[in-house]
Amino acid sequence: MLFAIGLVATAVIIIPFFFGATERPTWLNVVAAGGLTIGFALALIGIVTAVLSPAAVDDTEPVDTEGNPI
């Protein structure tokens, strides 16, 4: 969500720049740069955490075709 806010703020800064508007509020620049950077870092941390977490273990015992434990 934070990345999306930063992405929208960046679009608000960049698009008018192509039409000649160069002066933007400082807070908008901070939200754009900080939102993208912090949001991307949080996304990467979430991905790394998900990859490194142990896989879920099925605690049931395996059974044969008749339903008896192996």
TAKANOR-V255992 format. One line per field, one symbol per residue. psi: psi as a letter, one per 30 degrees, with the letter a starting at -180 (. if undefined). A space follows every 50 residues. Layout:
psi = ???
This chain:
psi = eeeeeeeeeeeeeeefefgfjfjlkeeeeeeeeeeeeeeeeeeeeeeeee efkklkkjgkkklaffgkk.
